[in-house]
Every structure is written in structure tokens, then in C-alpha cells.
Amino acid sequence: KSFTPYDSMIKRKDKSDITALSITSKKMRKIPAEVLQCANLKELEIVNCKLRKIQAQLNNLASLKKVSIINNLSKRPLKLSTNTHVTQLNIHGDLVSSLPRSYKKFEALTKLNLAENGLTKFPNGARYNKNLKELDLQYNEITLKENNIEPHPGLERLSLQYNNIQYVPSSIKKLIDLKKLSLNYNEITDAAPEISLLQKLEYISFYNNKLTNIPAGVYGIKSLMYIDLFYNQLTKLDERIANWPNLQILYISHNQLSSLPDAISKIDSLKEIHAYNNLLTELPSSLCRIQKLKILRVNVNLLDELPACFPVFTELEELDFSDNNIKHFPPEIINFQNLRLLVVAINPWQNPADVKKVADVARSRGAIVHD
């Protein structure tokens, strides 16, 4: 709604107040000259076109930072002229044949979004864009079987969700500055050992894939702060989990884990453990050594009891151990004064009075309680 339609724009004599412009034309092969009269244009959207070239004059619009091209049906690769102002380029729904072969001339580019273009191979056209920080390749058909990823110096965020990837190849190591790697909704079963060379990586997500084990190379990424392994087929986390000394958030729910390794206690930085919907029969007593833990979710498991040391978790803010087989409710939870959420329902309590007492006190402190 914030965009001015092109038909409305051309009728205006004063175009200085137009900051967002949308053009729709099935015949358009280059950007109309009238667009260059919008001196304060910040965002340009081009829809349903046959665009062949973005001409050099567009660089006269110093305020223009974002260009979106949607459903470009040109059979020729789009040619980009030198531009020193545009920082974000979005291209969606285009023919693969119409995508630019190189993005180098868009010198200021920090974000390139090529989602939903039917790409089957990793596109390397932005490897010379020195300012590029984010590359979004979601909703394509990329497999990475060609192992063709080229170095992209400075690239920090790569999104590969919703593709057809089964294996993360060795060429991933070339993205040495990567901090965030999203691989959700693929069919990944493993990753090349070279993934361990991403020693700046802080965030990795394998949400909804087909991992039966954590790839060995992932255990070698010591910079990890966040890992998402939701909805896989994991049966085990091994002691190498201690190789993640900076990890703060561990997402391992919706797997087939029967235990957590003792070495989890060596991750002093850990703040959140999300391990619900597994087959956990016990929690290691070593867990109690994690003093910074704020969130613990172990609901929908097969736990018969909580560790004897459990009362040490006085700093917890969210606690959910509902839907287990726990009979003894630890009354010491009444001392957990920072709780914002407490969920303990669906357990065969032998001391329901303690449950009610703690629940009432938690509610009086403003916590959400499900008992």
C-alpha cells in the first residue's frame, strides 16, 4: 500500500515525494525514463515484465537502496549497469535464463535475495560483491551435488531452506566468513567434514531434515552459539557436544533421543535446552552444573524422575516437564523466583498438594502455570 503505481506517477508533475514505486508491464524491457525523475526514490518494484537491462542512469537516484524484480520473463540474462547506491536486490519468480550472470556492477550490494526462481545449482554470480553480507536462496531446487560453491569473501548469512539438498558438500568450506547457515526443510542426511572449517559460524539450522547423527564436522565448529536440530531422526548426541564451548541455545526436540550426554555440563554458556518430544528416560545429574540455564523444556518424554540436584536451577525462567512419568514433584521449585512459565501437567503425582502450592505461588509472581 505504501507504493505509488507507475500509472499514477507519470501523471504527477512533482515527483519528489515518491519514495516507493511499483511498475507492472509485460512489455517493459528497460526501466522507463520517468522513473529517473523520482529524485527521492528509495524502493523500486518491477512486476510482470521482460526486463533485459537496468540502465546506468538509475545510479543518478542516490536514495535508491532497494530494487525488487518479480516474474521477469525475459529469455535473456538481465544486464546490470554500474550502481553504487542499491544495497538490496530481490529477484523472485523469474526464469532462470533471465537471472543476471553477475552482480558485480551493483557495488554496494549487501543483500541478494534469489528465492523462488527454480534454481537447481548454487549461483556464484555474486562472488565478486565485496560488500555482500546476506544471500537468500530459499524455495529453489538446489541440490549442491555439483559441489560448486565459490568463495564469497565477507558473506555472513546464507539461507538454503526449502531446497533439494541431501548432502552438504566440501565446497561449503569456501564461505569462511559465514556466521549464519540455514538449511531447514531439505533432505540432508550428512555433511562433509570440511564444514568444520567454518570457524566463524554462530548459527546453524538443520530443522526438518533426515539426520540420524549430527555430522562429525559440525562437532568441530567451536564458534557455534545456536544449533537447531528439530524434526530429524537423531538417536544420540555424543560427548563431542563439549566442543561447542560458546553454545547458548540447543534445539533437539522431535527426535528419538533416549539420553543426553554427561558432557553437556561442559557447555558453561548454555542458556536454553529444548529437548521435548523425544524418548528421554533420564536427565544426567551433570546437567545441574550449567549455572546459566534459563529455559529447560523436556516435556513429552519418558522421564521417571528429575535429577536429585534439580533444586539448584533457581535461575530458570521457563520450565516444562509435562507429559512424563514423574511421580515425585520437587517442592523446591517454589524457590524459582524468576519463573515466567511452569508446565507440569500430565504426570502421575504422588504429592499433588505440593504441586498446587508451588503452582499458586508461581502464579502470584506473575508466571503462566499449567498444572
C-alpha positions as CSV (number, residue, x, y, z in Angstrom):
1,K,0.0,0.0,0.0
2,S,2.9,2.3,0.5
3,F,3.9,2.0,-3.1
4,T,2.9,4.5,-5.8
5,P,1.7,2.8,-9.0
6,Y,3.6,3.8,-12.2
7,D,0.4,4.9,-13.9
8,S,-0.3,7.3,-11.1
9,M,3.3,8.5,-11.0
10,I,3.5,9.6,-14.7
11,K,0.6,12.0,-14.2
12,R,2.4,13.9,-11.5
13,K,4.4,17.0,-12.3
14,D,6.2,16.9,-8.9
15,K,7.6,13.5,-8.3
16,S,9.9,14.5,-5.4
17,D,7.6,13.0,-2.8
18,I,7.6,9.5,-4.3
19,T,9.8,7.2,-2.3
20,A,8.4,3.7,-3.3
21,L,7.3,3.0,-6.8
22,S,5.8,-0.1,-8.4
23,I,5.8,-0.8,-12.1
24,T,3.8,-3.6,-13.9
25,S,4.3,-4.0,-17.6
26,K,4.5,-7.2,-19.7
27,K,6.2,-5.3,-22.5
28,M,8.8,-3.4,-20.5
29,R,12.4,-4.3,-21.4
30,K,14.1,-1.4,-19.6
31,I,13.3,1.0,-16.8
32,P,11.2,3.9,-18.1
33,A,12.9,7.3,-18.2
34,E,10.2,8.8,-16.0
35,V,11.5,6.8,-13.1
36,L,14.6,8.9,-13.1
37,Q,12.6,12.0,-12.2
38,C,11.8,10.5,-8.8
39,A,14.8,12.1,-7.1
40,N,14.0,10.8,-3.7
41,L,13.0,7.2,-4.7
42,K,14.1,4.7,-2.1
43,E,12.5,1.5,-3.3
44,L,11.6,0.3,-6.8
45,E,9.5,-2.8,-7.6
46,I,9.1,-4.1,-11.1
47,V,6.5,-6.8,-11.7
48,N,5.5,-9.0,-14.7
49,C,8.0,-7.7,-17.2
50,K,10.5,-8.7,-19.8
51,L,13.3,-6.7,-18.4
52,R,16.7,-7.0,-20.2
53,K,18.7,-4.3,-18.7
54,I,18.9,-1.9,-15.7
55,Q,20.5,1.1,-17.3
56,A,23.3,3.2,-15.9
57,Q,21.1,6.3,-15.4
58,L,19.5,4.6,-12.4
59,N,22.6,5.4,-10.5
60,N,21.6,9.0,-10.5
61,L,19.0,8.2,-7.9
62,A,21.2,8.4,-4.8
63,S,18.5,7.5,-2.3
64,L,17.5,4.3,-4.1
65,K,18.5,1.4,-1.9
66,K,16.2,-1.5,-2.7
67,V,15.2,-3.0,-6.1
68,S,12.8,-5.9,-6.5
69,I,12.1,-7.7,-9.8
70,I,9.3,-10.2,-9.7
71,N,8.3,-12.5,-12.5
72,N,10.7,-11.3,-15.2
73,L,10.0,-13.5,-18.2
74,S,12.9,-12.3,-20.5
75,K,14.7,-15.1,-22.1
76,R,18.0,-13.2,-21.9
77,P,20.1,-12.7,-18.7
78,L,19.4,-9.4,-17.1
79,K,22.3,-7.0,-17.6
80,L,23.2,-4.7,-14.6
81,S,24.9,-1.4,-15.2
82,T,27.2,0.1,-12.6
83,N,25.3,1.2,-9.4
84,T,26.9,2.5,-6.2
85,H,23.7,3.0,-4.2
86,V,21.5,-0.1,-4.3
87,T,22.2,-2.3,-1.2
88,Q,19.4,-4.8,-1.6
89,L,18.3,-6.7,-4.8
90,N,15.4,-9.1,-4.7
91,I,14.6,-11.3,-7.7
92,H,11.7,-13.7,-7.4
93,G,9.7,-15.9,-9.8
94,D,11.9,-15.3,-12.7
95,L,13.0,-17.7,-15.4
96,V,16.5,-19.0,-14.6
97,S,17.6,-17.8,-18.0
98,S,16.6,-14.2,-17.1
99,L,18.8,-14.0,-13.9
100,P,21.9,-11.9,-14.1
101,R,25.1,-13.8,-14.7
102,S,27.0,-11.4,-12.4
103,Y,26.0,-8.9,-9.8
104,K,29.4,-7.3,-9.5
105,K,28.3,-4.0,-11.0
106,F,25.9,-3.4,-8.1
107,E,28.9,-2.5,-6.0
108,A,27.1,-1.5,-2.8
109,L,25.0,-4.7,-2.6
110,T,24.8,-6.1,0.9
111,K,21.8,-8.4,0.5
112,L,20.9,-10.5,-2.6
113,N,17.6,-12.4,-2.4
114,L,17.1,-15.0,-5.2
115,A,14.3,-17.0,-3.6
116,E,11.7,-18.8,-5.7
117,N,13.5,-18.9,-9.1
118,G,13.7,-22.6,-9.8
119,L,17.5,-22.6,-9.4
120,T,19.0,-26.1,-9.4
121,K,22.6,-25.1,-8.9
122,F,24.3,-22.8,-6.4
123,P,24.6,-19.4,-8.1
124,N,28.0,-17.9,-7.9
125,G,27.3,-14.6,-9.7
126,A,27.8,-12.5,-6.5
127,R,31.2,-13.9,-5.6
128,Y,32.9,-10.6,-6.5
129,N,30.5,-8.4,-4.5
130,K,32.8,-7.5,-1.7
131,N,30.1,-5.8,0.4
132,L,27.7,-8.7,0.2
133,K,26.6,-10.0,3.7
134,E,23.5,-12.0,3.0
135,L,22.5,-14.4,0.2
136,D,18.9,-15.8,0.3
137,L,18.3,-18.9,-1.9
138,Q,15.1,-20.3,-0.3
139,Y,12.4,-22.1,-2.2
140,N,14.5,-23.2,-5.1
141,E,15.5,-26.7,-6.3
142,I,19.2,-26.5,-5.4
143,T,20.9,-29.9,-4.7
144,L,24.6,-28.9,-4.2
145,K,25.5,-32.1,-5.9
146,E,27.8,-30.1,-8.2
147,N,29.9,-29.1,-5.2
148,N,30.4,-25.8,-6.9
149,I,30.3,-23.2,-4.2
150,E,32.9,-20.5,-4.9
151,P,34.4,-18.2,-2.3
152,H,32.2,-15.3,-1.3
153,P,34.5,-13.1,0.8
154,G,32.5,-11.3,3.6
155,L,29.3,-13.3,3.2
156,E,27.9,-13.8,6.7
157,R,24.4,-15.2,6.2
158,L,23.3,-17.9,3.8
159,S,19.7,-19.2,3.5
160,L,19.1,-22.5,1.8
161,Q,15.8,-23.5,3.2
162,Y,13.2,-25.4,1.1
163,N,15.6,-26.9,-1.5
164,N,16.5,-30.4,-2.5
165,I,19.8,-30.8,-0.6
166,Q,20.7,-34.3,0.6
167,Y,24.4,-33.7,1.4
168,V,26.3,-30.5,2.4
169,P,29.4,-30.7,0.2
170,S,33.0,-29.9,0.9
171,S,32.9,-26.6,-1.0
172,I,30.9,-25.1,1.9
173,K,34.3,-24.5,3.4
174,K,34.9,-21.7,1.0
175,L,32.4,-19.5,2.8
176,I,34.9,-18.8,5.6
177,D,33.2,-15.6,6.9
178,L,29.8,-17.3,7.3
179,K,28.1,-16.6,10.7
180,K,24.6,-18.0,9.9
181,L,23.7,-21.0,7.8
182,S,20.1,-22.1,7.4
183,L,19.4,-25.5,5.9
184,N,15.8,-26.1,7.1
185,Y,13.3,-28.2,5.1
186,N,15.7,-30.2,3.0
187,E,16.5,-33.9,3.0
188,I,20.0,-33.7,4.5
189,T,21.5,-36.9,5.9
190,D,25.1,-35.7,6.3
191,A,27.6,-33.0,5.7
192,A,31.2,-33.1,4.5
193,P,33.9,-32.9,7.3
194,E,35.1,-29.6,5.8
195,I,32.1,-27.9,7.3
196,S,34.2,-27.8,10.5
197,L,36.3,-25.1,8.8
198,L,33.5,-22.5,9.2
199,Q,35.1,-21.3,12.4
200,K,33.1,-18.0,12.4
201,L,29.8,-19.8,12.2
202,E,27.5,-18.9,15.1
203,Y,24.1,-20.2,13.9
204,I,23.3,-23.4,12.1
205,S,19.9,-24.9,11.5
206,F,19.0,-28.4,10.2
207,Y,15.4,-28.0,11.1
208,N,13.3,-30.7,9.4
209,N,15.9,-32.9,7.6
210,K,16.8,-36.6,7.8
211,L,19.8,-36.6,10.1
212,T,20.3,-39.8,12.1
213,N,23.5,-38.4,13.6
214,I,25.0,-35.0,13.9
215,P,27.6,-34.7,11.1
216,A,31.1,-35.1,12.6
217,G,32.3,-31.8,11.1
218,V,29.5,-29.9,12.9
219,Y,31.0,-31.0,16.2
220,G,34.2,-29.2,15.2
221,I,32.6,-25.8,14.9
222,K,33.7,-24.2,18.1
223,S,32.1,-20.8,17.4
224,L,28.6,-22.2,17.4
225,M,26.1,-20.3,19.7
226,Y,22.9,-21.7,18.3
227,I,22.0,-25.1,16.7
228,D,18.6,-26.2,15.6
229,L,18.1,-29.9,15.0
230,F,14.3,-30.1,15.4
231,Y,12.5,-32.7,13.4
232,N,15.2,-35.1,12.5
233,Q,15.9,-38.7,13.3
234,L,18.6,-38.4,15.9
235,T,19.1,-41.2,18.3
236,K,22.2,-39.9,20.0
237,L,24.3,-36.9,20.9
238,D,27.8,-37.9,21.7
239,E,30.4,-36.4,24.1
240,R,31.8,-34.2,21.4
241,I,29.0,-31.8,22.3
242,A,31.6,-30.3,24.6
243,N,33.4,-29.0,21.6
244,W,30.7,-26.2,21.5
245,P,32.0,-24.0,24.4
246,N,30.1,-21.0,23.2
247,L,26.7,-22.7,22.6
248,Q,23.8,-20.8,24.2
249,I,20.7,-22.5,22.6
250,L,20.3,-26.2,21.9
251,Y,17.2,-27.2,19.9
252,I,16.9,-31.0,19.7
253,S,13.2,-31.6,20.1
254,H,11.2,-34.0,17.9
255,N,13.9,-36.7,17.6
256,Q,14.5,-40.1,19.1
257,L,17.0,-39.4,21.8
258,S,16.9,-41.6,24.8
259,S,19.5,-39.7,26.8
260,L,21.7,-36.6,26.9
261,P,25.5,-36.9,27.2
262,D,27.2,-36.1,30.5
263,A,29.5,-33.7,28.6
264,I,26.6,-31.3,28.2
265,S,27.7,-29.9,31.6
266,K,30.9,-28.6,30.0
267,I,29.0,-26.1,28.0
268,D,29.1,-23.3,30.6
269,S,27.4,-20.8,28.2
270,L,24.2,-22.9,27.7
271,K,21.1,-20.9,28.4
272,E,18.3,-22.9,26.7
273,I,17.7,-26.6,26.2
274,H,14.7,-27.6,24.1
275,A,14.5,-31.4,24.2
276,Y,10.8,-32.2,24.2
277,N,9.2,-34.9,22.1
278,N,12.0,-37.4,22.4
279,L,12.4,-40.8,24.2
280,L,14.4,-39.5,27.2
281,T,14.3,-41.8,30.2
282,E,16.6,-39.8,32.4
283,L,18.4,-36.5,32.7
284,P,22.1,-36.6,33.6
285,S,23.0,-35.3,37.0
286,S,25.8,-33.3,35.4
287,L,23.1,-31.1,33.9
288,C,22.9,-29.3,37.2
289,R,26.4,-27.8,36.7
290,I,25.0,-25.4,34.0
291,Q,24.5,-22.3,36.1
292,K,23.4,-20.0,33.3
293,L,20.4,-22.2,32.2
294,K,17.3,-20.2,31.7
295,I,15.0,-22.5,29.7
296,L,14.5,-26.2,30.1
297,R,11.9,-28.0,28.1
298,V,11.8,-31.8,28.4
299,N,8.1,-32.4,28.1
300,V,6.6,-35.4,26.2
301,N,9.4,-37.8,27.1
302,L,9.7,-41.0,29.3
303,L,11.2,-39.5,32.4
304,D,10.5,-41.2,35.7
305,E,12.3,-38.7,37.8
306,L,14.3,-35.5,37.8
307,P,17.9,-35.4,39.0
308,A,18.3,-35.1,42.7
309,C,20.3,-31.9,42.2
310,F,17.4,-30.3,40.3
311,P,16.7,-27.6,43.1
312,V,19.9,-25.8,42.0
313,F,18.1,-24.4,38.9
314,T,16.9,-21.3,40.8
315,E,17.6,-19.1,37.8
316,L,15.2,-20.9,35.4
317,E,12.7,-18.7,33.6
318,E,10.8,-21.4,31.7
319,L,10.4,-24.9,32.9
320,D,8.3,-27.6,31.2
321,F,8.5,-31.3,32.2
322,S,4.8,-32.1,31.5
323,D,3.6,-35.4,29.9
324,N,6.2,-37.7,31.5
325,N,6.0,-40.4,34.2
326,I,7.4,-38.4,37.1
327,K,5.8,-39.2,40.4
328,H,7.7,-37.0,42.8
329,F,7.2,-33.3,42.3
330,P,10.2,-31.3,43.6
331,P,8.6,-28.8,46.1
332,E,11.9,-26.7,45.9
333,I,10.6,-25.2,42.7
334,I,8.8,-22.8,45.0
335,N,12.2,-21.0,45.3
336,F,12.5,-20.5,41.5
337,Q,11.5,-16.8,41.7
338,N,12.4,-15.9,38.1
339,L,9.9,-18.4,36.5
340,R,7.7,-16.9,33.8
341,L,6.4,-20.3,32.6
342,L,5.8,-23.5,34.5
343,V,4.2,-26.5,32.9
344,V,4.0,-29.7,34.9
345,A,0.7,-31.3,33.8
346,I,0.2,-35.0,32.8
347,N,2.4,-36.7,35.4
348,P,1.3,-39.3,37.9
349,W,2.0,-37.1,41.0
350,Q,2.1,-38.7,44.4
351,N,2.2,-35.3,46.2
352,P,-0.4,-33.2,44.4
353,A,-0.6,-30.8,47.3
354,D,3.0,-29.8,46.6
355,V,2.1,-29.2,43.0
356,K,-0.8,-27.0,43.9
357,K,1.2,-25.0,46.4
358,V,4.1,-24.3,44.0
359,A,1.6,-23.5,41.2
360,D,-0.2,-21.0,43.4
361,V,3.0,-19.2,44.4
362,A,4.3,-19.1,40.9
363,R,1.0,-17.6,39.6
364,S,1.2,-15.0,42.4
365,R,4.6,-13.9,41.0
366,G,3.1,-13.5,37.5
367,A,4.1,-16.8,35.9
368,I,2.0,-18.7,33.5
369,V,1.3,-22.1,35.0
370,H,-0.2,-25.3,33.5
371,D,-0.6,-27.9,36.3
